[in-house]
């Protein structure tokens, strides 16, 4: 899967999936500006962090699902 993740100042995370040509937004986890986004080597997970110290792990296969 080819994907692009974008973190916004309001804490919204957008994941663009090139295979499906769809974007998905999540506004539930982060409440501050996202300042760190890292994909796992195989692209199956995404780790995000914000300015208030909240970190999240996401599944990226078939959407964007928070794991923890």
PDB file of N, CA, C, O and CB in Angstrom:
ATOM      1  N   UNK A   1       0.845  -1.183   0.000  1.00  0.00           N
ATOM      2  CA  UNK A   1       0.000   0.000   0.000  1.00  0.00           C
ATOM      3  C   UNK A   1       0.885   1.238   0.000  1.00  0.00           C
ATOM      4  O   UNK A   1       1.836   1.331   0.776  1.00  0.00           O
ATOM      5  CB  UNK A   1      -0.959   0.003   1.219  1.00  0.00           C
ATOM      6  N   UNK A   2       0.574   2.162  -0.853  1.00  0.00           N
ATOM      7  CA  UNK A   2       1.225   3.461  -0.834  1.00  0.00           C
ATOM      8  C   UNK A   2       0.297   4.421  -0.117  1.00  0.00           C
ATOM      9  O   UNK A   2      -0.887   4.516  -0.439  1.00  0.00           O
ATOM     10  CB  UNK A   2       1.564   3.961  -2.278  1.00  0.00           C
ATOM     11  N   UNK A   3       0.851   5.139   0.869  1.00  0.00           N
ATOM     12  CA  UNK A   3       0.011   6.023   1.671  1.00  0.00           C
ATOM     13  C   UNK A   3       0.777   7.292   2.017  1.00  0.00           C
ATOM     14  O   UNK A   3       2.008   7.326   2.018  1.00  0.00           O
ATOM     15  CB  UNK A   3      -0.466   5.312   2.955  1.00  0.00           C
ATOM     16  N   UNK A   4       0.014   8.321   2.306  1.00  0.00           N
ATOM     17  CA  UNK A   4       0.539   9.594   2.762  1.00  0.00           C
ATOM     18  C   UNK A   4      -0.223   9.973   4.017  1.00  0.00           C
ATOM     19  O   UNK A   4      -1.454   9.978   4.019  1.00  0.00           O
ATOM     20  CB  UNK A   4       0.419  10.699   1.662  1.00  0.00           C
ATOM     21  N   UNK A   5       0.496  10.291   5.087  1.00  0.00           N
ATOM     22  CA  UNK A   5      -0.140  10.721   6.336  1.00  0.00           C
ATOM     23  C   UNK A   5       0.172  12.198   6.550  1.00  0.00           C
ATOM     24  O   UNK A   5       1.303  12.645   6.355  1.00  0.00           O
ATOM     25  CB  UNK A   5       0.352   9.859   7.554  1.00  0.00           C
ATOM     26  N   UNK A   6      -0.854  12.945   6.954  1.00  0.00           N
ATOM     27  CA  UNK A   6      -0.716  14.385   7.185  1.00  0.00           C
ATOM     28  C   UNK A   6      -1.264  14.698   8.565  1.00  0.00           C
ATOM     29  O   UNK A   6      -2.395  14.333   8.884  1.00  0.00           O
ATOM     30  CB  UNK A   6      -1.456  15.218   6.084  1.00  0.00           C
ATOM     31  N   UNK A   7      -0.469  15.371   9.384  1.00  0.00           N
ATOM     32  CA  UNK A   7      -0.914  15.822  10.698  1.00  0.00           C
ATOM     33  C   UNK A   7      -1.186  17.315  10.659  1.00  0.00           C
ATOM     34  O   UNK A   7      -0.380  18.089  10.143  1.00  0.00           O
ATOM     35  CB  UNK A   7       0.133  15.489  11.781  1.00  0.00           C
ATOM     36  N   UNK A   8      -2.321  17.713  11.205  1.00  0.00           N
ATOM     37  CA  UNK A   8      -2.745  19.104  11.141  1.00  0.00           C
ATOM     38  C   UNK A   8      -2.585  19.797  12.493  1.00  0.00           C
ATOM     39  O   UNK A   8      -2.436  19.140  13.523  1.00  0.00           O
ATOM     40  CB  UNK A   8      -4.195  19.192  10.675  1.00  0.00           C
ATOM     41  N   UNK A   9      -2.616  21.114  12.478  1.00  0.00           N
ATOM     42  CA  UNK A   9      -2.441  21.912  13.696  1.00  0.00           C
ATOM     43  C   UNK A   9      -3.526  21.646  14.735  1.00  0.00           C
ATOM     44  O   UNK A   9      -3.271  21.751  15.934  1.00  0.00           O
ATOM     45  CB  UNK A   9      -2.426  23.385  13.350  1.00  0.00           C
ATOM     46  N   UNK A  10      -4.736  21.301  14.288  1.00  0.00           N
ATOM     47  CA  UNK A  10      -5.839  21.061  15.221  1.00  0.00           C
ATOM     48  C   UNK A  10      -5.883  19.623  15.753  1.00  0.00           C
ATOM     49  O   UNK A  10      -6.799  19.267  16.494  1.00  0.00           O
ATOM     50  CB  UNK A  10      -7.149  21.383  14.547  1.00  0.00           C
ATOM     51  N   UNK A  11      -4.892  18.791  15.377  1.00  0.00           N
ATOM     52  CA  UNK A  11      -4.837  17.417  15.850  1.00  0.00           C
ATOM     53  C   UNK A  11      -5.474  16.410  14.913  1.00  0.00           C
ATOM     54  O   UNK A  11      -5.473  15.214  15.204  1.00  0.00           O
ATOM     55  CB  UNK A  11      -5.488  17.327  17.166  1.00  0.00           C
ATOM     56  N   UNK A  12      -6.011  16.864  13.807  1.00  0.00           N
ATOM     57  CA  UNK A  12      -6.594  15.946  12.830  1.00  0.00           C
ATOM     58  C   UNK A  12      -5.474  15.191  12.122  1.00  0.00           C
ATOM     59  O   UNK A  12      -4.447  15.768  11.766  1.00  0.00           O
ATOM     60  CB  UNK A  12      -7.480  16.712  11.802  1.00  0.00           C
ATOM     61  N   UNK A  13      -5.686  13.897  11.925  1.00  0.00           N
ATOM     62  CA  UNK A  13      -4.767  13.069  11.160  1.00  0.00           C
ATOM     63  C   UNK A  13      -5.481  12.631   9.894  1.00  0.00           C
ATOM     64  O   UNK A  13      -6.582  12.085   9.961  1.00  0.00           O
ATOM     65  CB  UNK A  13      -4.274  11.838  11.989  1.00  0.00           C
ATOM     66  N   UNK A  14      -4.867  12.864   8.743  1.00  0.00           N
ATOM     67  CA  UNK A  14      -5.415  12.463   7.455  1.00  0.00           C
ATOM     68  C   UNK A  14      -4.511  11.407   6.859  1.00  0.00           C
ATOM     69  O   UNK A  14      -3.293  11.579   6.807  1.00  0.00           O
ATOM     70  CB  UNK A  14      -5.563  13.675   6.498  1.00  0.00           C
ATOM     71  N   UNK A  15      -5.106  10.311   6.407  1.00  0.00           N
ATOM     72  CA  UNK A  15      -4.358   9.255   5.734  1.00  0.00           C
ATOM     73  C   UNK A  15      -4.915   9.096   4.322  1.00  0.00           C
ATOM     74  O   UNK A  15      -6.089   8.779   4.133  1.00  0.00           O
ATOM     75  CB  UNK A  15      -4.441   7.907   6.527  1.00  0.00           C
ATOM     76  N   UNK A  16      -4.046   9.324   3.331  1.00  0.00           N
ATOM     77  CA  UNK A  16      -4.416   9.135   1.934  1.00  0.00           C
ATOM     78  C   UNK A  16      -3.913   7.766   1.497  1.00  0.00           C
ATOM     79  O   UNK A  16      -2.722   7.478   1.621  1.00  0.00           O
ATOM     80  CB  UNK A  16      -3.833  10.271   1.026  1.00  0.00           C
ATOM     81  N   UNK A  17      -4.802   6.920   0.989  1.00  0.00           N
ATOM     82  CA  UNK A  17      -4.457   5.603   0.489  1.00  0.00           C
ATOM     83  C   UNK A  17      -4.462   5.668  -1.030  1.00  0.00           C
ATOM     84  O   UNK A  17      -5.513   5.812  -1.656  1.00  0.00           O
ATOM     85  CB  UNK A  17      -5.444   4.513   1.017  1.00  0.00           C
ATOM     86  N   UNK A  18      -3.281   5.560  -1.611  1.00  0.00           N
ATOM     87  CA  UNK A  18      -3.162   5.677  -3.064  1.00  0.00           C
ATOM     88  C   UNK A  18      -3.842   4.522  -3.787  1.00  0.00           C
ATOM     89  O   UNK A  18      -4.405   4.722  -4.863  1.00  0.00           O
ATOM     90  CB  UNK A  18      -1.700   5.743  -3.465  1.00  0.00           C
ATOM     91  N   UNK A  19      -3.803   3.313  -3.221  1.00  0.00           N
ATOM     92  CA  UNK A  19      -4.425   2.158  -3.866  1.00  0.00           C
ATOM     93  C   UNK A  19      -5.932   2.348  -4.025  1.00  0.00           C
ATOM     94  O   UNK A  19      -6.495   2.048  -5.078  1.00  0.00           O
ATOM     95  CB  UNK A  19      -4.142   0.889  -3.063  1.00  0.00           C
ATOM     96  N   UNK A  20      -6.572   2.843  -2.984  1.00  0.00           N
ATOM     97  CA  UNK A  20      -8.028   3.047  -3.012  1.00  0.00           C
ATOM     98  C   UNK A  20      -8.411   4.431  -3.505  1.00  0.00           C
ATOM     99  O   UNK A  20      -9.570   4.682  -3.837  1.00  0.00           O
ATOM    100  CB  UNK A  20      -8.611   2.826  -1.632  1.00  0.00           C
ATOM    101  N   UNK A  21      -7.431   5.329  -3.551  1.00  0.00           N
ATOM    102  CA  UNK A  21      -7.660   6.731  -3.921  1.00  0.00           C
ATOM    103  C   UNK A  21      -8.677   7.385  -3.008  1.00  0.00           C
ATOM    104  O   UNK A  21      -9.555   8.123  -3.454  1.00  0.00           O
ATOM    105  CB  UNK A  21      -8.125   6.833  -5.368  1.00  0.00           C
ATOM    106  N   UNK A  22      -8.540   7.094  -1.694  1.00  0.00           N
ATOM    107  CA  UNK A  22      -9.428   7.639  -0.675  1.00  0.00           C
ATOM    108  C   UNK A  22      -8.618   8.242   0.455  1.00  0.00           C
ATOM    109  O   UNK A  22      -7.496   7.820   0.734  1.00  0.00           O
ATOM    110  CB  UNK A  22     -10.371   6.556  -0.138  1.00  0.00           C
ATOM    111  N   UNK A  23      -9.208   9.240   1.099  1.00  0.00           N
ATOM    112  CA  UNK A  23      -8.587   9.773   2.309  1.00  0.00           C
ATOM    113  C   UNK A  23      -9.527   9.544   3.485  1.00  0.00           C
ATOM    114  O   UNK A  23     -10.750   9.531   3.342  1.00  0.00           O
ATOM    115  CB  UNK A  23      -8.253  11.288   2.151  1.00  0.00           C
ATOM    116  N   UNK A  24      -8.918   9.366   4.644  1.00  0.00           N
ATOM    117  CA  UNK A  24      -9.682   9.197   5.882  1.00  0.00           C
ATOM    118  C   UNK A  24      -9.116  10.156   6.912  1.00  0.00           C
ATOM    119  O   UNK A  24      -7.903  10.346   6.993  1.00  0.00           O
ATOM    120  CB  UNK A  24      -9.629   7.715   6.399  1.00  0.00           C
ATOM    121  N   UNK A  25      -9.988  10.754   7.692  1.00  0.00           N
ATOM    122  CA  UNK A  25      -9.587  11.674   8.754  1.00  0.00           C
ATOM    123  C   UNK A  25      -9.945  11.100  10.109  1.00  0.00           C
ATOM    124  O   UNK A  25     -10.952  10.407  10.256  1.00  0.00           O
ATOM    125  CB  UNK A  25     -10.246  13.046   8.566  1.00  0.00           C
ATOM    126  N   UNK A  26      -9.111  11.394  11.101  1.00  0.00           N
ATOM    127  CA  UNK A  26      -9.438  11.047  12.478  1.00  0.00           C
ATOM    128  C   UNK A  26      -9.183  12.279  13.337  1.00  0.00           C
ATOM    129  O   UNK A  26      -8.113  12.884  13.271  1.00  0.00           O
ATOM    130  CB  UNK A  26      -8.600   9.815  12.978  1.00  0.00           C
ATOM    131  N   UNK A  27     -10.173  12.640  14.141  1.00  0.00           N
ATOM    132  CA  UNK A  27     -10.073  13.806  15.021  1.00  0.00           C
ATOM    133  C   UNK A  27     -10.254  13.408  16.477  1.00  0.00           C
ATOM    134  O   UNK A  27     -10.396  14.276  17.338  1.00  0.00           O
ATOM    135  CB  UNK A  27     -11.111  14.862  14.632  1.00  0.00           C
ATOM    136  N   UNK A  28     -10.253  12.091  16.773  1.00  0.00           N
ATOM    137  CA  UNK A  28     -10.594  11.636  18.113  1.00  0.00           C
ATOM    138  C   UNK A  28      -9.406  11.493  19.054  1.00  0.00           C
ATOM    139  O   UNK A  28      -9.577  11.644  20.264  1.00  0.00           O
ATOM    140  CB  UNK A  28     -11.291  10.340  18.022  1.00  0.00           C
ATOM    141  N   UNK A  29      -8.221  11.211  18.554  1.00  0.00           N
ATOM    142  CA  UNK A  29      -7.079  10.900  19.415  1.00  0.00           C
ATOM    143  C   UNK A  29      -6.299  12.156  19.817  1.00  0.00           C
ATOM    144  O   UNK A  29      -6.082  12.410  21.001  1.00  0.00           O
ATOM    145  CB  UNK A  29      -6.149   9.921  18.711  1.00  0.00           C
ATOM    146  N   UNK A  30      -5.894  12.916  18.839  1.00  0.00           N
ATOM    147  CA  UNK A  30      -5.032  14.077  19.106  1.00  0.00           C
ATOM    148  C   UNK A  30      -5.857  15.352  19.279  1.00  0.00           C
ATOM    149  O   UNK A  30      -6.774  15.630  18.507  1.00  0.00           O
ATOM    150  CB  UNK A  30      -4.015  14.263  17.967  1.00  0.00           C
ATOM    151  N   UNK A  31      -5.509  16.109  20.304  1.00  0.00           N
ATOM    152  CA  UNK A  31      -6.179  17.385  20.579  1.00  0.00           C
ATOM    153  C   UNK A  31      -5.219  18.568  20.433  1.00  0.00           C
ATOM    154  O   UNK A  31      -5.577  19.708  20.732  1.00  0.00           O
ATOM    155  CB  UNK A  31      -6.780  17.372  21.989  1.00  0.00           C
ATOM    156  N   UNK A  32      -4.007  18.289  19.975  1.00  0.00           N
ATOM    157  CA  UNK A  32      -2.991  19.332  19.767  1.00  0.00           C
ATOM    158  C   UNK A  32      -2.293  19.059  18.433  1.00  0.00           C
ATOM    159  O   UNK A  32      -2.492  18.008  17.824  1.00  0.00           O
ATOM    160  CB  UNK A  32      -1.947  19.367  20.957  1.00  0.00           C
ATOM    161  N   UNK A  33      -1.496  19.989  17.999  1.00  0.00           N
ATOM    162  CA  UNK A  33      -0.797  19.892  16.729  1.00  0.00           C
ATOM    163  C   UNK A  33       0.043  18.620  16.653  1.00  0.00           C
ATOM    164  O   UNK A  33       0.827  18.335  17.558  1.00  0.00           O
ATOM    165  CB  UNK A  33       0.084  21.116  16.520  1.00  0.00           C
ATOM    166  N   UNK A  34      -0.119  17.868  15.587  1.00  0.00           N
ATOM    167  CA  UNK A  34       0.656  16.646  15.376  1.00  0.00           C
ATOM    168  C   UNK A  34       2.039  17.038  14.874  1.00  0.00           C
ATOM    169  O   UNK A  34       2.173  17.749  13.878  1.00  0.00           O
ATOM    170  CB  UNK A  34      -0.057  15.684  14.366  1.00  0.00           C
ATOM    171  N   UNK A  35       3.063  16.566  15.577  1.00  0.00           N
ATOM    172  CA  UNK A  35       4.421  16.949  15.206  1.00  0.00           C
ATOM    173  C   UNK A  35       5.319  15.759  14.873  1.00  0.00           C
ATOM    174  O   UNK A  35       6.500  15.946  14.580  1.00  0.00           O
ATOM    175  CB  UNK A  35       5.040  17.741  16.318  1.00  0.00           C
ATOM    176  N   UNK A  36       4.776  14.533  14.913  1.00  0.00           N
ATOM    177  CA  UNK A  36       5.577  13.362  14.571  1.00  0.00           C
ATOM    178  C   UNK A  36       4.688  12.310  13.925  1.00  0.00           C
ATOM    179  O   UNK A  36       3.644  11.943  14.464  1.00  0.00           O
ATOM    180  CB  UNK A  36       6.281  12.788  15.823  1.00  0.00           C
ATOM    181  N   UNK A  37       5.118  11.829  12.762  1.00  0.00           N
ATOM    182  CA  UNK A  37       4.426  10.753  12.049  1.00  0.00           C
ATOM    183  C   UNK A  37       5.495   9.819  11.509  1.00  0.00           C
ATOM    184  O   UNK A  37       6.404  10.245  10.797  1.00  0.00           O
ATOM    185  CB  UNK A  37       3.503  11.308  10.890  1.00  0.00           C
ATOM    186  N   UNK A  38       5.379   8.534  11.853  1.00  0.00           N
ATOM    187  CA  UNK A  38       6.354   7.552  11.384  1.00  0.00           C
ATOM    188  C   UNK A  38       5.623   6.272  10.984  1.00  0.00           C
ATOM    189  O   UNK A  38       4.804   5.755  11.743  1.00  0.00           O
ATOM    190  CB  UNK A  38       7.424   7.261  12.478  1.00  0.00           C
ATOM    191  N   UNK A  39       5.924   5.765   9.791  1.00  0.00           N
ATOM    192  CA  UNK A  39       5.389   4.490   9.335  1.00  0.00           C
ATOM    193  C   UNK A  39       6.334   3.365   9.729  1.00  0.00           C
ATOM    194  O   UNK A  39       7.548   3.559   9.789  1.00  0.00           O
ATOM    195  CB  UNK A  39       5.166   4.502   7.810  1.00  0.00           C
ATOM    196  N   UNK A  40       5.767   2.173  10.001  1.00  0.00           N
ATOM    197  CA  UNK A  40       6.604   0.987  10.198  1.00  0.00           C
ATOM    198  C   UNK A  40       7.246   0.625   8.858  1.00  0.00           C
ATOM    199  O   UNK A  40       6.810   1.098   7.809  1.00  0.00           O
ATOM    200  CB  UNK A  40       5.764  -0.218  10.766  1.00  0.00           C
ATOM    201  N   UNK A  41       8.283  -0.213   8.897  1.00  0.00           N
ATOM    202  CA  UNK A  41       8.998  -0.577   7.665  1.00  0.00           C
ATOM    203  C   UNK A  41       8.085  -1.211   6.625  1.00  0.00           C
ATOM    204  O   UNK A  41       8.256  -0.973   5.429  1.00  0.00           O
ATOM    205  CB  UNK A  41      10.133  -1.530   7.986  1.00  0.00           C
ATOM    206  N   UNK A  42       7.122  -2.013   7.059  1.00  0.00           N
ATOM    207  CA  UNK A  42       6.230  -2.668   6.095  1.00  0.00           C
ATOM    208  C   UNK A  42       4.967  -1.846   5.798  1.00  0.00           C
ATOM    209  O   UNK A  42       4.144  -2.257   4.981  1.00  0.00           O
ATOM    210  CB  UNK A  42       5.832  -4.039   6.617  1.00  0.00           C
ATOM    211  N   UNK A  43       4.811  -0.694   6.455  1.00  0.00           N
ATOM    212  CA  UNK A  43       3.676   0.186   6.193  1.00  0.00           C
ATOM    213  C   UNK A  43       2.379  -0.215   6.859  1.00  0.00           C
ATOM    214  O   UNK A  43       1.349   0.419   6.633  1.00  0.00           O
ATOM    215  CB  UNK A  43       3.452   0.263   4.753  1.00  0.00           C
ATOM    216  N   UNK A  44       2.408  -1.268   7.687  1.00  0.00           N
ATOM    217  CA  UNK A  44       1.169  -1.751   8.298  1.00  0.00           C
ATOM    218  C   UNK A  44       0.775  -0.972   9.547  1.00  0.00           C
ATOM    219  O   UNK A  44      -0.363  -1.069  10.005  1.00  0.00           O
ATOM    220  CB  UNK A  44       1.308  -3.207   8.643  1.00  0.00           C
ATOM    221  N   UNK A  45       1.697  -0.210  10.093  1.00  0.00           N
ATOM    222  CA  UNK A  45       1.441   0.575  11.307  1.00  0.00           C
ATOM    223  C   UNK A  45       1.946   2.001  11.110  1.00  0.00           C
ATOM    224  O   UNK A  45       2.845   2.269  10.313  1.00  0.00           O
ATOM    225  CB  UNK A  45       2.121  -0.079  12.546  1.00  0.00           C
ATOM    226  N   UNK A  46       1.339   2.890  11.860  1.00  0.00           N
ATOM    227  CA  UNK A  46       1.691   4.302  11.838  1.00  0.00           C
ATOM    228  C   UNK A  46       1.741   4.769  13.285  1.00  0.00           C
ATOM    229  O   UNK A  46       0.836   4.469  14.064  1.00  0.00           O
ATOM    230  CB  UNK A  46       0.668   5.149  10.989  1.00  0.00           C
ATOM    231  N   UNK A  47       2.791   5.500  13.652  1.00  0.00           N
ATOM    232  CA  UNK A  47       2.905   6.062  14.993  1.00  0.00           C
ATOM    233  C   UNK A  47       2.834   7.574  14.862  1.00  0.00           C
ATOM    234  O   UNK A  47       3.534   8.171  14.043  1.00  0.00           O
ATOM    235  CB  UNK A  47       4.234   5.610  15.701  1.00  0.00           C
ATOM    236  N   UNK A  48       1.971   8.197  15.685  1.00  0.00           N
ATOM    237  CA  UNK A  48       1.830   9.649  15.655  1.00  0.00           C
ATOM    238  C   UNK A  48       2.037  10.215  17.060  1.00  0.00           C
ATOM    239  O   UNK A  48       1.796   9.540  18.061  1.00  0.00           O
ATOM    240  CB  UNK A  48       0.439  10.055  15.101  1.00  0.00           C
ATOM    241  N   UNK A  49       2.483  11.450  17.109  1.00  0.00           N
ATOM    242  CA  UNK A  49       2.641  12.149  18.377  1.00  0.00           C
ATOM    243  C   UNK A  49       2.255  13.604  18.223  1.00  0.00           C
ATOM    244  O   UNK A  49       2.383  14.179  17.142  1.00  0.00           O
ATOM    245  CB  UNK A  49       4.077  12.030  18.890  1.00  0.00           C
ATOM    246  N   UNK A  50       1.776  14.205  19.320  1.00  0.00           N
ATOM    247  CA  UNK A  50       1.384  15.613  19.258  1.00  0.00           C
ATOM    248  C   UNK A  50       2.121  16.440  20.309  1.00  0.00           C
ATOM    249  O   UNK A  50       2.867  15.899  21.124  1.00  0.00           O
ATOM    250  CB  UNK A  50      -0.129  15.752  19.448  1.00  0.00           C
ATOM    251  N   UNK A  51       1.907  17.750  20.283  1.00  0.00           N
ATOM    252  CA  UNK A  51       2.620  18.669  21.165  1.00  0.00           C
ATOM    253  C   UNK A  51       2.250  18.538  22.636  1.00  0.00           C
ATOM    254  O   UNK A  51       2.990  19.016  23.496  1.00  0.00           O
ATOM    255  CB  UNK A  51       2.370  20.064  20.727  1.00  0.00           C
ATOM    256  N   UNK A  52       1.123  17.901  22.946  1.00  0.00           N
ATOM    257  CA  UNK A  52       0.744  17.682  24.343  1.00  0.00           C
ATOM    258  C   UNK A  52       1.281  16.362  24.887  1.00  0.00           C
ATOM    259  O   UNK A  52       1.059  16.041  26.055  1.00  0.00           O
ATOM    260  CB  UNK A  52      -0.768  17.714  24.482  1.00  0.00           C
ATOM    261  N   UNK A  53       1.987  15.590  24.054  1.00  0.00           N
ATOM    262  CA  UNK A  53       2.599  14.348  24.496  1.00  0.00           C
ATOM    263  C   UNK A  53       1.796  13.097  24.229  1.00  0.00           C
ATOM    264  O   UNK A  53       2.204  12.009  24.634  1.00  0.00           O
ATOM    265  CB  UNK A  53       2.864  14.431  25.918  1.00  0.00           C
ATOM    266  N   UNK A  54       0.667  13.221  23.558  1.00  0.00           N
ATOM    267  CA  UNK A  54      -0.135  12.047  23.229  1.00  0.00           C
ATOM    268  C   UNK A  54       0.511  11.309  22.058  1.00  0.00           C
ATOM    269  O   UNK A  54       0.841  11.911  21.036  1.00  0.00           O
ATOM    270  CB  UNK A  54      -1.600  12.450  22.889  1.00  0.00           C
ATOM    271  N   UNK A  55       0.687  10.002  22.221  1.00  0.00           N
ATOM    272  CA  UNK A  55       1.208   9.144  21.150  1.00  0.00           C
ATOM    273  C   UNK A  55       0.146   8.117  20.807  1.00  0.00           C
ATOM    274  O   UNK A  55      -0.617   7.690  21.673  1.00  0.00           O
ATOM    275  CB  UNK A  55       2.546   8.445  21.570  1.00  0.00           C
ATOM    276  N   UNK A  56       0.097   7.725  19.551  1.00  0.00           N
ATOM    277  CA  UNK A  56      -0.878   6.728  19.111  1.00  0.00           C
ATOM    278  C   UNK A  56      -0.241   5.804  18.092  1.00  0.00           C
ATOM    279  O   UNK A  56       0.643   6.203  17.334  1.00  0.00           O
ATOM    280  CB  UNK A  56      -2.132   7.403  18.518  1.00  0.00           C
ATOM    281  N   UNK A  57      -0.705   4.564  18.085  1.00  0.00           N
ATOM    282  CA  UNK A  57      -0.308   3.580  17.081  1.00  0.00           C
ATOM    283  C   UNK A  57      -1.556   3.226  16.291  1.00  0.00           C
ATOM    284  O   UNK A  57      -2.616   2.987  16.869  1.00  0.00           O
ATOM    285  CB  UNK A  57       0.347   2.300  17.735  1.00  0.00           C
ATOM    286  N   UNK A  58      -1.429   3.193  14.976  1.00  0.00           N
ATOM    287  CA  UNK A  58      -2.561   2.971  14.077  1.00  0.00           C
ATOM    288  C   UNK A  58      -2.286   1.803  13.154  1.00  0.00           C
ATOM    289  O   UNK A  58      -1.144   1.595  12.742  1.00  0.00           O
ATOM    290  CB  UNK A  58      -2.861   4.230  13.260  1.00  0.00           C
ATOM    291  N   UNK A  59      -3.323   1.031  12.819  1.00  0.00           N
ATOM    292  CA  UNK A  59      -3.264   0.072  11.722  1.00  0.00           C
ATOM    293  C   UNK A  59      -3.595   0.834  10.449  1.00  0.00           C
ATOM    294  O   UNK A  59      -4.543   1.620  10.427  1.00  0.00           O
ATOM    295  CB  UNK A  59      -4.250  -1.142  11.946  1.00  0.00           C
ATOM    296  N   UNK A  60      -2.840   0.616   9.408  1.00  0.00           N
ATOM    297  CA  UNK A  60      -3.095   1.340   8.165  1.00  0.00           C
ATOM    298  C   UNK A  60      -3.735   0.461   7.101  1.00  0.00           C
ATOM    299  O   UNK A  60      -4.154   0.967   6.060  1.00  0.00           O
ATOM    300  CB  UNK A  60      -1.810   1.921   7.633  1.00  0.00           C
ATOM    301  N   UNK A  61      -3.820  -0.851   7.341  1.00  0.00           N
ATOM    302  CA  UNK A  61      -4.424  -1.757   6.366  1.00  0.00           C
ATOM    303  C   UNK A  61      -5.936  -1.534   6.327  1.00  0.00           C
ATOM    304  O   UNK A  61      -6.609  -1.607   7.355  1.00  0.00           O
ATOM    305  CB  UNK A  61      -4.096  -3.239   6.710  1.00  0.00           C
ATOM    306  N   UNK A  62      -6.451  -1.266   5.155  1.00  0.00           N
ATOM    307  CA  UNK A  62      -7.891  -1.029   4.949  1.00  0.00           C
ATOM    308  C   UNK A  62      -8.436   0.038   5.878  1.00  0.00           C
ATOM    309  O   UNK A  62      -9.415  -0.183   6.591  1.00  0.00           O
ATOM    310  CB  UNK A  62      -8.672  -2.315   5.150  1.00  0.00           C
ATOM    311  N   UNK A  63      -7.808   1.167   5.864  1.00  0.00           N
ATOM    312  CA  UNK A  63      -8.295   2.280   6.670  1.00  0.00           C
ATOM    313  C   UNK A  63      -7.274   2.723   7.689  1.00  0.00           C
ATOM    314  O   UNK A  63      -6.070   2.529   7.518  1.00  0.00           O
ATOM    315  CB  UNK A  63      -9.576   1.903   7.366  1.00  0.00           C
ATOM    316  N   UNK A  64      -7.766   3.309   8.732  1.00  0.00           N
ATOM    317  CA  UNK A  64      -6.915   3.863   9.771  1.00  0.00           C
ATOM    318  C   UNK A  64      -7.590   3.561  11.096  1.00  0.00           C
ATOM    319  O   UNK A  64      -8.550   4.232  11.476  1.00  0.00           O
ATOM    320  CB  UNK A  64      -6.676   5.408   9.578  1.00  0.00           C
ATOM    321  N   UNK A  65      -7.092   2.556  11.796  1.00  0.00           N
ATOM    322  CA  UNK A  65      -7.689   2.121  13.051  1.00  0.00           C
ATOM    323  C   UNK A  65      -6.716   2.318  14.194  1.00  0.00           C
ATOM    324  O   UNK A  65      -5.600   1.802  14.132  1.00  0.00           O
ATOM    325  CB  UNK A  65      -8.119   0.658  12.966  1.00  0.00           C
ATOM    326  N   UNK A  66      -7.095   3.049  15.244  1.00  0.00           N
ATOM    327  CA  UNK A  66      -6.171   3.188  16.375  1.00  0.00           C
ATOM    328  C   UNK A  66      -5.999   1.853  17.093  1.00  0.00           C
ATOM    329  O   UNK A  66      -6.972   1.144  17.351  1.00  0.00           O
ATOM    330  CB  UNK A  66      -6.678   4.263  17.362  1.00  0.00           C
ATOM    331  N   UNK A  67      -4.751   1.520  17.412  1.00  0.00           N
ATOM    332  CA  UNK A  67      -4.441   0.292  18.135  1.00  0.00           C
ATOM    333  C   UNK A  67      -4.263   0.614  19.615  1.00  0.00           C
ATOM    334  O   UNK A  67      -4.793  -0.084  20.479  1.00  0.00           O
ATOM    335  CB  UNK A  67      -3.166  -0.387  17.560  1.00  0.00           C
ATOM    336  N   UNK A  68      -3.529   1.652  19.893  1.00  0.00           N
ATOM    337  CA  UNK A  68      -3.354   2.091  21.286  1.00  0.00           C
ATOM    338  C   UNK A  68      -2.900   3.538  21.318  1.00  0.00           C
ATOM    339  O   UNK A  68      -2.696   4.097  22.395  1.00  0.00           O
ATOM    340  CB  UNK A  68      -2.332   1.194  22.028  1.00  0.00           C
TER     341      UNK A  68
END
